Amino acid sequence: MDGMRFEDLSVGQKARFSKTITEADILLFAAVSGDTNPVHIDAEAAKATAFGERIAHGMLSASLISTVLGTRLPGPGTIYLAQTLKFRAPVRIGDTVTATAEVTALDPARKRATLATVCTVAGKTVLEGEATVMVQSKE
């Protein structure tokens, strides 16, 4: 695998990934996850909610964090160990979500990194949290 090694990481490093959420994304996520909550897939039912329209699954946006960790920072070979999440705002069809991860701490003895994780839409935070990952070593 060609991801970064633990020794290549430093506090403050960042990476991001952006994706525009489509109706197909929501329907496919519902099918894969089994989460068929009407607020995600039924326009009529969603009109009666506080959001007034369909919204994307929170975990769909959160899954973009996994994309950053597994493909960019640290990248391939990274093992996701833990993640906290706080959902701050809904994501709607057509929104472009940008997931960002920033290294905040390194544990050389265990080859683990802690990263602040944030997803935004048009600069507004829609979710935030913290990830812990195990990173391959050069040793």
Order of alpha helices (4+ residues) and beta strands (2+ residues): beta-alpha-alpha-alpha-alpha-beta-beta-beta-beta
